[in-house]
Amino acid sequence: MSVNTFGRMFRVTTWGESHGPALGAVVDGCPPGVPLSSGDIQTWMEKRRPGLNRHTTQRREADEVEILSGVFEGTTTGTPIQLMIRNTDQRSKDYGDIVEKFRPGHADMTYWRKYGIRDHRGGGRSSARETAARVAAGGVARAVLAELTPGLEITGYMTAMGPWEIDRARFDRAAIGTNPFQCPDAEAAADWAEKLDGIRKSGDSVGAVVEVTASGVPTGLGAPIYGKIDADLAAALMSINAVKGVEIGEGMAAAALTGAENADEISMGPEGPEFTSNHAGGILGGITTGQDIVARMAVKPTSSILKPRRTITKFGEATEIITKGRHDPCVGIRAVPVAEAMVACVILDHFLTHRGQVGESLPGRIG
């Protein structure tokens, strides 16, 4: 299978399967001299780790990251960084019923029709388990960004679970880490917990909307036409398993605005250009404005559910399927740190690309 690598200057290749002995990532292009330990990466892995609460899969994985290369005496060397995460709680027998059947909504059928073979144990590469490697790579990216752009902060959170949305008037960044949904609206999170209990007990699942904000982003990252940072952000977020839609800034809602409403007015402030609004999501012409980057992704409901669904076998026979095992009733919960990781990787990739083209300083000074 090809195309397991993303990025230009900061390149990440993920490997491994859901029920194999291990999975991980190779990170190439990391600058030398950056302090890095497994503990720096583990901080982010803990946000994604399964079995944290009753609202996520009960698969028990420590998700401990091992750094096999690219770091010497606590510092990156500039050579490829090999990251490994061992799988310790696989239950492949749970998937015995889908050896011959295709799960509706899953990649089973498309993998089979493309390759003529598939790993039915949890979905193999199409499993959300693959995203653990992305979070590990994102931990490396965050460590580098902390050295190169100390003021940059990337924060992800859920803004909707199924049809239930947060109240933006109650948006409280401090609430994000206090509930299982990484939700900035504590009242909405309490309501979602009750609703998700009912969905889980019924054997069903529900989707979510995850938003990521990157503040303190330098001006000038990205390039016109084929090197747009918003295009790369969209591709990175869309590549996450179960994501079906991505928006930047106002997104789809921009189509309902007039030009006067949508254009973010500009004035000159003491530190440089200032904007009255941020409909553009911090990006104009594929290049960062210095405002917050705001990206949003829609995560579909988990396809592996206990409700019977009609399907076919790989021989074309009509049948019915119930997917046993341990699955997230709302996979959007654990998608939050994955989205953060992908945004971190894209921003660092563009930072390094920008530095390689125009150097340390920005040529387009105003005033």
Secondary structure, 3 states (H helix, E strand, C coil): CCCCEECCCCEEEEEECCCCCEEEEEEECCCCCCECCHHHHHHHHHHHCCCCCCCCCCCCCCCCEEECCCEECCEECCCCEEEEEECCCCCHHHHHHHCCECCCCCCHHHHHHHHCCCCCCCCHHHCHHHHHHHHHHHHHHHHHHHHHCCCCEEEEEEEEECCEECCHHHCCHHHHHHCCCCCCCHHHHHHHHHHHHHHHHCCCCCCEEEEEEEECCCCCCCCCHHHCHHHHHHHHHHCCCCEEEEEECCHHHHHHCCHHHHCCCEEEECCEEEECCCCCCCEECCEECCCCEEEEEEECCCCCCCCCEEEEECCCCEEEECCCCCCCCCCHHHHHHHHHHHHHHHHHHHHHHHHHHHCCCCCCCCC
